[in-house]
């Protein structure tokens, strides 16, 4: 039986209207690099071994709505990123093209939208 980890890579696939643009946003936000880009697909990697975010072309893409609302496209998933300084991290993300969500459910978490409208969270652990 083959190893489940030998030669395998892991990551998350995210639909986007502009995979390359969204890959560059997350590469800048996280300090990762765009490891591969071709029409319809772009991959951001923390290292050659991963983890990876795979951005795939989505025709007819509809951005999710936050907070979720009946009859609207719900967020199917979101990223949480731990940060050392919440205000600075939010400012940097906005400078890169993120938008701060109007609805903020927690004191130590900021919900933002990436350039494709996917929500993501910047989280500060006060402990």
C-alpha positions as CSV (number, residue, x, y, z in Angstrom):
1,X,0.0,0.0,0.0
2,X,1.3,3.5,-0.9
3,X,1.9,6.1,1.7
4,X,-0.9,8.6,2.0
5,X,1.7,11.4,2.4
6,X,4.7,10.5,0.2
7,X,4.6,12.6,-2.9
8,X,1.2,14.1,-2.0
9,X,0.5,17.8,-1.6
10,X,-2.4,19.4,0.2
11,X,-4.3,22.6,-0.3
12,X,-7.6,24.4,-0.7
13,X,-9.2,25.2,-4.0
14,X,-11.0,28.5,-4.2
15,X,-13.2,29.7,-7.1
16,X,-12.5,33.2,-8.4
17,X,-13.3,35.4,-11.4
18,X,-9.6,36.3,-11.7
19,X,-7.5,33.5,-10.3
20,X,-4.1,35.2,-10.9
21,X,-5.2,38.5,-9.3
22,X,-6.5,36.7,-6.3
23,X,-3.4,34.6,-6.0
24,X,-1.3,37.7,-6.0
25,X,-3.5,39.3,-3.3
26,X,-3.0,36.3,-1.0
27,X,0.7,35.9,-1.8
28,X,1.2,39.6,-0.7
29,X,-1.1,39.2,2.3
30,X,0.7,36.1,3.6
31,X,4.2,36.7,2.4
32,X,3.9,33.5,0.3
33,X,4.7,33.2,-3.4
34,X,2.8,32.4,-6.5
35,X,4.2,29.0,-7.4
36,X,2.4,28.4,-10.6
37,X,0.1,30.4,-12.9
38,X,-1.6,29.5,-16.2
39,X,-4.9,30.6,-17.8
40,X,-7.7,29.7,-15.3
41,X,-5.5,28.5,-12.4
42,X,-3.0,30.1,-10.0
43,X,-1.3,28.5,-7.0
44,X,0.0,30.2,-3.9
45,X,2.4,28.3,-1.7
46,X,3.9,28.8,1.7
47,X,6.9,26.6,0.6
48,X,7.6,24.1,-2.2
49,X,6.0,21.5,0.1
50,X,2.9,23.5,0.8
51,X,0.4,24.3,2.1
52,X,-1.1,25.6,-1.1
53,X,-4.1,27.7,-2.1
54,X,-5.3,26.9,-5.6
55,X,-7.3,29.6,-7.3
56,X,-9.5,28.3,-10.2
57,X,-11.4,30.2,-12.8
58,X,-15.2,30.3,-12.1
59,X,-17.4,31.5,-14.9
60,X,-20.6,33.1,-13.5
61,X,-18.9,33.6,-10.1
62,X,-21.2,35.1,-7.5
63,X,-19.5,36.5,-4.4
64,X,-20.8,35.3,-1.1
65,X,-22.8,37.6,1.2
66,X,-21.6,38.3,4.8
67,X,-23.4,38.0,7.1
68,X,-25.3,35.1,5.5
69,X,-28.7,36.1,4.3
70,X,-31.6,33.9,3.1
71,X,-31.7,33.5,-0.7
72,X,-28.2,34.9,-1.1
73,X,-24.9,33.0,-1.9
74,X,-23.6,31.9,1.5
75,X,-19.9,31.7,2.3
76,X,-19.0,28.0,2.0
77,X,-15.7,28.5,3.9
78,X,-13.4,31.2,5.0
79,X,-9.8,31.6,6.1
80,X,-8.8,32.6,9.6
81,X,-5.3,34.2,10.0
82,X,-3.8,34.8,13.4
83,X,-2.1,38.2,13.6
84,X,0.1,40.0,16.1
85,X,-1.4,43.4,15.7
86,X,-5.0,43.5,14.6
87,X,-5.2,47.2,13.5
88,X,-1.9,47.0,11.5
89,X,-2.9,43.8,9.9
90,X,-6.3,45.2,8.8
91,X,-4.6,48.3,7.4
92,X,-2.2,46.2,5.4
93,X,-4.9,44.0,4.1
94,X,-7.0,47.0,3.0
95,X,-4.0,48.5,1.3
96,X,-3.6,45.3,-0.7
97,X,-7.2,45.5,-1.8
98,X,-9.3,43.9,0.9
99,X,-12.5,45.6,2.1
100,X,-13.5,45.7,5.8
101,X,-17.0,44.1,6.4
102,X,-19.6,46.3,8.0
103,X,-20.7,43.5,10.3
104,X,-18.0,42.6,12.9
105,X,-19.2,39.9,15.3
106,X,-16.2,39.8,17.7
107,X,-13.9,42.3,19.4
108,X,-10.7,40.4,18.6
109,X,-11.6,39.4,15.0
110,X,-12.0,41.5,11.9
111,X,-14.0,40.1,8.9
112,X,-12.7,41.4,5.6
113,X,-13.5,40.6,1.9
114,X,-10.7,39.7,-0.5
115,X,-10.8,41.3,-4.0
116,X,-13.2,38.5,-5.2
117,X,-15.6,39.0,-2.3
118,X,-14.7,36.0,-0.2
119,X,-14.8,36.8,3.5
120,X,-11.7,36.1,5.6
121,X,-10.8,36.8,9.2
122,X,-7.9,38.4,10.9
123,X,-7.8,37.2,14.5
124,X,-5.8,38.5,17.5
125,X,-5.3,36.3,20.5
126,X,-5.2,38.6,23.5
127,X,-3.9,35.8,25.8
